[in-house]
């Protein structure tokens, strides 16, 4: 399908991984560990703020916009988030963000989101963003707050025009279980997206990340191993992982 503008980088084969090195399946956002043992960024949300990250695996920490109005946005709350955010195994802040379809939009959601953006800047870790029909507001806030850390819109299932604007603004996009639905926006879009800004995830679906990779590879007409190489490079670049994390 032709969208009328280019979201995809020119055809050029990326340099290969080191000879003999196996590239794993990487899950950029999930609410549970992989049963198969694949490296996964596991979200620690409001209900897990008292959980201490283990000395293995990867985590993100943040408060979902659906909690806006339910939680007291205070210095104490930010301190609790910070105590987790500085842990080496916490590789991102989030998921946090804006959701036009839920209570508290926009004022209460922004009041919850902005301190988390500032915390990400403080600790120098990227943001995993939940955004539903609030992309204009998200871009406006990212500019107003002069965000410098990488931002990932997770579970993206919007249209091509919004995707193009988010990419122009420097965002990464993560696609997930929607890829398995051939009628979804994500399935229609994935073949046009620039591979250097794409990540893959399972979110709260319970799917194996392999299914998401296979769907993405089939939709793009790309060998699975080549897709895995791209995702490895994007994953390690976006999360700026310390040595030994993977």
Order of alpha helices (4+ residues) and beta strands (2+ residues): beta-beta-beta-alpha-beta-alpha-beta-alpha-beta-alpha-beta-alpha-beta-alpha-alpha
